[in-house]
Amino acid sequence: MAQVKVGVIGCGVISEIYLKNCQTFGMDVVACADIDLERARSRAAQFGVPKACSVDELLSDPEVEIVINLTIPNAHADIARRALLAGKHVHSEKPLALNTEEGKALVQLAISRGLRIGAAPDTFLGSHLQTARKVLDDGWIGRPIAATAFMMSHGPERWHPNPDFFYQPGGGPMFDMGPYYLTALVHLLGPVRQLTGIAQTTFAERVITGPNRFGERIPVSTPTHVTGLLQFEQGAVGTIVTSFDVWHSELPRIEIYGTEGTLSVPDPNYFGGALRVRRQGAEEWTEVAPLFGFSENRRGLAVADMADAVKTGRPHRANGELALHVLEIMEGIHVSSTSGRHYEMTTRCERPMPWPVGFDEDGVRLSFFH
């Protein structure tokens, strides 16, 4: 099987792990691009990528088949659209776009051109969330009836070198971290039918405490504490809270409650972690051994899955319909909060196909690229 040739647009912080994993999975990265050409050159040199260039040059390069779009959120839709118009498949960092209308247009454009589109996160392809899916599908806790998800922090201005975009539209805790939690919930429980949201902005500005811009103040123009109530199509109800306003918390990351027990799922921002189950009548929690590989940081795994899907003609897992549905959930929570009304979903998606039991890094390399 010939290697799929990949180009990376956006050479900031997250690009390092993507490029590392592209090499791990055997993908052929042929170009890096960034509006800061020096940054593109630095990443290209670091990973031995043969070409560093402008965005326009990368999009016009006939060698590039898949574009990995790692730009800031308000550029995701524009870059994805340009990549599709250039005849290239595209995988974007989360979110797919800033709003549902933009996201729908991208998915329709990809369909009309016979191209693939997808978006992060791909942590749901990691060991703990794939094992959680197997536990649920095999009925270990009976029929799921409810779920909770909590992401409680005090914001990325403490560590990110340029945190401004986290506090602009397309950022905030829901659009930044919500995709991990919501994608995990949809992966486990299926699509959402209806929701209700309440959101607030606690601080009008933030003070950067990272070393590069210590003490600089940035304005906040998006909600920073967001709560959503979710009604899943299959009947379960869910609660999600994402916050950049909380200093400390002891809440769990994700719990799924069933008719016969409870499943405790670790942080969906990571690929691994301790999955625990406690069935009806059990006196203590039991840790579930992982049934799959990918417990380390494998961001870019969804690109490898897309590359194989392009060659074999099967659906890819972190697909546009999933990313669009998660995007609408996030926007719907904010719309509900503003309007004071329930929000009825207009999109839906199927649960992505799980990995076969035991699938790991060697399986990706062997089946995808050799």
C-alpha positions as CSV (number, residue, x, y, z in Angstrom):
1,M,0.0,0.0,0.0
2,A,1.5,3.4,-1.0
3,Q,2.0,5.9,1.7
4,V,-0.5,8.8,1.9
5,K,1.3,12.2,1.7
6,V,0.4,14.7,4.3
7,G,0.9,18.5,4.7
8,V,0.6,20.3,8.1
9,I,-0.8,23.8,8.3
10,G,-0.2,25.6,11.6
11,C,3.2,24.9,13.3
12,G,2.4,26.0,16.9
13,V,2.5,24.1,20.2
14,I,0.2,21.2,19.2
15,S,2.0,20.5,15.9
16,E,5.0,18.9,17.6
17,I,3.0,15.8,18.9
18,Y,1.2,15.5,15.6
19,L,4.4,15.4,13.6
20,K,6.0,13.0,16.0
21,N,3.0,10.6,15.7
22,C,2.8,11.0,11.9
23,Q,6.3,9.5,11.9
24,T,5.3,6.9,14.4
25,F,2.5,5.7,12.2
26,G,4.5,5.8,9.1
27,M,2.8,8.7,7.3
28,D,4.8,10.7,4.8
29,V,4.7,14.4,5.8
30,V,5.9,16.3,2.8
31,A,5.3,19.9,3.8
32,C,4.8,22.3,6.8
33,A,3.2,25.7,6.4
34,D,2.5,28.6,8.8
35,I,1.8,32.3,8.5
36,D,5.1,32.6,10.3
37,L,7.4,31.0,7.8
38,E,10.3,30.8,10.4
39,R,8.0,28.7,12.6
40,A,7.3,26.4,9.7
41,R,11.0,26.1,8.9
42,S,11.8,25.2,12.5
43,R,9.2,22.4,12.7
44,A,10.3,21.1,9.3
45,A,13.9,21.0,10.4
46,Q,13.0,19.3,13.7
47,F,11.2,16.4,12.0
48,G,13.1,16.2,8.7
49,V,10.1,17.5,6.6
50,P,11.5,18.3,3.2
51,K,9.5,21.5,2.6
52,A,8.5,24.6,4.6
53,C,6.3,27.0,2.8
54,S,3.4,29.4,2.8
55,V,-0.2,28.1,3.2
56,D,-1.0,28.9,-0.4
57,E,2.1,26.9,-1.6
58,L,1.1,23.9,0.5
59,L,-2.5,23.9,-0.8
60,S,-1.3,24.1,-4.4
61,D,1.2,21.2,-3.9
62,P,-0.1,18.2,-5.9
63,E,1.8,15.8,-3.7
64,V,-0.3,16.7,-0.6
65,E,-3.3,14.4,-0.2
66,I,-4.4,15.1,3.4
67,V,-4.1,18.5,5.1
68,I,-3.7,18.5,8.9
69,N,-5.2,21.8,9.9
70,L,-3.7,23.0,13.2
71,T,-4.5,26.7,13.0
72,I,-6.2,28.7,15.7
73,P,-10.0,28.0,16.0
74,N,-11.2,31.1,14.1
75,A,-9.2,29.9,11.1
76,H,-10.3,26.3,11.1
77,A,-13.2,26.6,8.7
78,D,-11.4,28.9,6.2
79,I,-8.4,26.6,6.0
80,A,-10.5,23.5,5.8
81,R,-12.6,25.0,3.0
82,R,-9.6,26.1,1.0
83,A,-8.1,22.6,1.4
84,L,-11.3,20.9,0.2
85,L,-11.5,23.3,-2.8
86,A,-7.9,22.4,-3.6
87,G,-9.0,18.7,-3.8
88,K,-7.5,17.6,-0.5
89,H,-8.9,15.6,2.4
90,V,-8.6,17.6,5.7
91,H,-8.4,16.8,9.4
92,S,-8.7,19.8,11.6
93,E,-7.9,20.4,15.2
94,K,-11.1,21.0,17.3
95,P,-13.5,22.6,16.9
96,L,-14.5,21.8,13.3
97,A,-15.7,25.5,12.9
98,L,-16.9,28.3,15.1
99,N,-20.6,27.6,14.4
100,T,-22.9,24.9,13.1
101,E,-23.7,26.7,9.9
102,E,-20.1,26.8,8.9
103,G,-19.6,23.2,10.0
104,K,-22.6,22.0,7.9
105,A,-21.2,23.9,4.8
106,L,-17.8,22.2,5.2
107,V,-19.3,18.7,5.6
108,Q,-21.5,19.3,2.5
109,L,-18.6,20.6,0.5
110,A,-16.5,17.5,1.4
111,I,-19.4,15.2,0.3
112,S,-20.0,17.1,-2.9
113,R,-16.3,16.7,-3.9
114,G,-15.9,13.1,-2.8
115,L,-13.4,14.1,-0.1
116,R,-12.9,13.2,3.6
117,I,-13.2,15.7,6.4
118,G,-12.7,15.1,10.1
119,A,-11.7,16.8,13.3
120,A,-10.1,16.3,16.6
121,P,-10.3,15.0,19.2
122,D,-9.1,11.5,18.5
123,T,-8.6,10.6,22.2
124,F,-11.8,8.5,22.0
125,L,-9.6,6.1,19.9
126,G,-7.3,5.6,22.9
127,S,-7.2,2.6,25.2
128,H,-9.4,3.8,28.0
129,L,-12.3,5.1,25.9
130,Q,-12.2,2.2,23.6
131,T,-12.2,-0.2,26.6
132,A,-15.1,1.8,28.1
133,R,-17.1,1.4,24.8
134,K,-16.5,-2.4,25.0
135,V,-17.6,-2.5,28.7
136,L,-20.8,-0.6,27.8
137,D,-21.6,-2.5,24.7
138,D,-21.1,-5.8,26.5
139,G,-23.7,-4.8,29.1
140,W,-21.4,-4.7,32.2
141,I,-23.5,-1.9,33.8
142,G,-26.8,-2.7,32.1
143,R,-28.7,0.0,30.2
144,P,-27.1,3.4,30.5
145,I,-29.5,5.8,32.1
146,A,-27.4,8.9,32.9
147,A,-23.9,10.4,32.6
148,T,-21.9,13.3,34.1
149,A,-18.9,15.0,32.7
150,F,-16.8,17.7,34.5
151,M,-13.9,19.8,33.2
152,M,-12.9,22.2,36.0
153,S,-9.9,24.5,35.8
154,H,-8.8,28.1,36.0
155,G,-7.8,28.6,32.4
156,P,-4.8,28.2,30.1
157,E,-3.3,31.7,30.7
158,R,-1.2,30.0,33.4
159,W,0.8,28.0,30.9
160,H,0.0,28.7,27.2
161,P,2.5,31.2,25.5
162,N,-0.3,33.0,23.7
163,P,-3.7,32.3,25.4
164,D,-5.7,35.1,23.9
165,F,-7.8,32.9,21.5
166,F,-9.0,30.8,24.5
167,Y,-11.1,33.9,25.6
168,Q,-12.5,34.8,22.2
169,P,-15.5,33.3,20.3
170,G,-14.6,29.7,19.4
171,G,-12.7,29.4,22.7
172,G,-13.9,29.3,26.3
173,P,-14.0,26.1,28.2
174,M,-16.8,24.5,26.2
175,F,-15.3,25.1,22.7
176,D,-11.8,24.4,23.9
177,M,-12.2,21.3,26.2
178,G,-15.9,20.4,25.6
179,P,-15.0,18.5,22.4
180,Y,-13.0,15.9,24.4
181,Y,-15.9,15.3,26.8
182,L,-18.7,15.5,24.3
183,T,-17.0,13.3,21.7
184,A,-16.4,10.7,24.5
185,L,-20.1,10.8,25.5
186,V,-21.3,10.5,21.9
187,H,-18.8,7.7,21.3
188,L,-20.2,5.9,24.4
189,L,-23.9,6.8,24.3
190,G,-24.7,8.0,20.8
191,P,-26.1,11.3,19.5
192,V,-28.0,14.0,21.5
193,R,-31.6,14.9,20.7
194,Q,-32.2,17.9,22.9
195,L,-30.3,20.1,25.3
196,T,-30.5,23.0,27.7
197,G,-27.6,25.3,28.7
198,I,-26.6,28.0,31.1
199,A,-23.4,30.0,30.7
200,Q,-21.7,32.9,32.3
201,T,-18.6,35.1,32.1
202,T,-17.1,35.5,35.5
203,F,-14.0,37.7,34.9
204,A,-13.9,40.5,32.4
205,E,-10.2,40.0,31.8
206,R,-7.4,37.5,32.5
207,V,-3.9,38.0,33.7
208,I,-1.2,35.9,31.9
209,T,1.1,34.2,34.3
210,G,3.2,32.3,31.8
211,P,6.9,33.3,31.4
212,N,6.6,34.9,27.9
213,R,4.0,37.5,28.7
214,F,3.8,37.5,32.5
215,G,1.4,40.1,33.9
216,E,-0.2,41.1,30.5
217,R,-4.0,41.4,30.7
218,I,-6.3,40.0,28.0
219,P,-10.0,40.7,27.5
220,V,-12.6,38.0,27.8
221,S,-15.4,37.9,25.2
222,T,-16.8,34.4,25.6
223,P,-18.5,32.5,28.5
224,T,-16.0,30.9,30.9
225,H,-18.3,28.7,33.0
226,V,-20.7,26.6,30.9
227,T,-23.3,24.0,32.0
228,G,-25.3,21.8,29.7
229,L,-28.1,19.2,30.2
230,L,-28.2,16.6,27.5
231,Q,-31.0,14.3,26.3
232,F,-29.5,11.4,24.3
233,E,-31.5,9.7,21.6
234,Q,-31.3,6.3,23.3
235,G,-32.9,7.8,26.5
236,A,-30.0,8.6,28.8
237,V,-29.7,12.1,30.3
238,G,-26.3,13.8,30.7
239,T,-24.8,16.7,32.6
240,I,-21.7,18.5,31.4
241,V,-19.9,21.4,33.2
242,T,-16.8,23.1,31.7
243,S,-15.1,25.9,33.5
244,F,-12.1,28.2,33.3
245,D,-13.2,29.8,36.6
246,V,-12.6,27.0,39.2
247,W,-9.4,26.9,41.2
248,H,-9.8,23.4,42.7
249,S,-12.2,20.5,42.3
250,E,-12.6,16.8,43.3
251,L,-15.4,16.0,40.8
252,P,-14.9,12.9,38.6
253,R,-14.1,13.4,34.9
254,I,-16.8,11.2,33.4
255,E,-19.2,8.7,35.0
256,I,-21.8,6.6,33.2
257,Y,-24.7,5.3,35.3
258,G,-26.5,2.1,34.3
259,T,-29.3,-0.1,35.5
260,E,-26.8,-2.5,36.9
261,G,-23.8,-0.4,37.9
262,T,-21.5,2.6,37.3
263,L,-18.6,3.1,34.9
264,S,-15.9,5.7,35.9
265,V,-14.0,7.0,32.9
266,P,-10.7,9.0,33.3
267,D,-9.9,12.3,31.6
268,P,-10.9,12.2,27.9
269,N,-8.1,14.7,27.1
270,Y,-5.7,11.8,27.3
271,F,-5.5,8.5,25.5
272,G,-5.0,6.3,28.6
273,G,-5.9,6.1,32.3
274,A,-7.5,3.9,34.9
275,L,-11.0,2.8,33.9
276,R,-13.1,1.5,36.8
277,V,-16.4,-0.3,37.2
278,R,-18.6,-1.0,40.2
279,R,-21.6,-3.3,39.6
280,Q,-24.8,-3.6,41.6
281,G,-24.0,-5.1,45.0
282,A,-20.2,-4.8,44.7
283,E,-18.4,-3.4,47.8
284,E,-15.6,-1.7,45.9
285,W,-14.5,-0.5,42.5
286,T,-12.7,-2.8,40.1
287,E,-10.1,-1.5,37.6
288,V,-10.7,-2.8,34.1
289,A,-7.6,-3.8,32.2
290,P,-7.2,-2.0,28.8
291,L,-8.2,-4.1,25.8
292,F,-6.5,-1.9,23.2
293,G,-3.3,-0.1,22.6
294,F,-2.8,3.7,22.3
295,S,-2.4,4.6,26.0
296,E,0.3,7.2,25.2
297,N,-0.4,10.6,23.6
298,R,-1.3,9.6,20.0
299,R,-2.8,12.8,18.6
300,G,-2.8,12.2,14.9
301,L,-4.2,8.7,15.2
302,A,-7.4,9.9,13.5
303,V,-5.3,11.1,10.5
304,A,-3.8,7.6,10.2
305,D,-7.3,6.1,10.4
306,M,-8.5,8.6,7.7
307,A,-5.5,7.7,5.5
308,D,-6.4,4.0,5.7
309,A,-10.0,4.8,5.0
310,V,-9.1,6.8,1.9
311,K,-7.2,3.8,0.5
312,T,-9.7,1.1,1.5
313,G,-13.0,3.0,1.0
314,R,-14.4,2.5,4.5
315,P,-15.7,5.2,6.8
316,H,-13.2,6.9,9.0
317,R,-13.9,7.2,12.7
318,A,-13.2,10.9,13.6
319,N,-15.5,12.0,10.8
320,G,-17.2,15.2,9.8
321,E,-20.6,14.1,11.0
322,L,-19.3,13.3,14.5
323,A,-17.4,16.6,14.6
324,L,-20.4,18.6,13.3
325,H,-22.7,17.0,15.9
326,V,-20.4,17.9,18.7
327,L,-20.0,21.4,17.4
328,E,-23.8,21.8,17.4
329,I,-24.1,20.5,20.9
330,M,-21.5,23.2,22.1
331,E,-23.2,26.0,20.1
332,G,-26.6,24.8,21.2
333,I,-25.7,25.0,24.9
334,H,-24.7,28.7,24.4
335,V,-27.8,29.4,22.3
336,S,-30.0,27.8,24.9
337,S,-28.4,29.9,27.6
338,T,-28.9,33.1,25.7
339,S,-32.5,32.4,24.7
340,G,-33.6,30.7,27.9
341,R,-35.1,27.8,25.9
342,H,-34.5,24.2,25.2
343,Y,-32.5,23.6,22.0
344,E,-33.5,20.9,19.5
345,M,-30.6,19.3,17.6
346,T,-30.6,19.5,13.8
347,T,-27.7,17.2,13.2
348,R,-27.0,13.6,14.2
349,C,-24.3,11.0,13.7
350,E,-23.7,7.3,14.2
351,R,-21.4,6.1,16.9
352,P,-18.0,5.6,15.3
353,M,-17.0,1.9,14.8
354,P,-14.8,0.7,17.7
355,W,-11.4,-0.9,17.2
356,P,-11.2,-4.7,17.1
357,V,-10.1,-6.0,20.5
358,G,-6.3,-5.9,20.9
359,F,-5.7,-3.3,18.2
360,D,-2.6,-1.3,18.9
361,E,0.2,0.7,17.3
362,D,1.7,-2.3,15.5
363,G,-1.7,-2.9,13.9
364,V,-1.8,0.6,12.6
365,R,1.6,0.4,11.1
366,L,1.1,-3.0,9.6
367,S,-2.4,-2.6,8.2
368,F,-2.2,1.1,7.1
369,F,1.2,1.6,5.6
370,H,3.0,-1.6,4.8
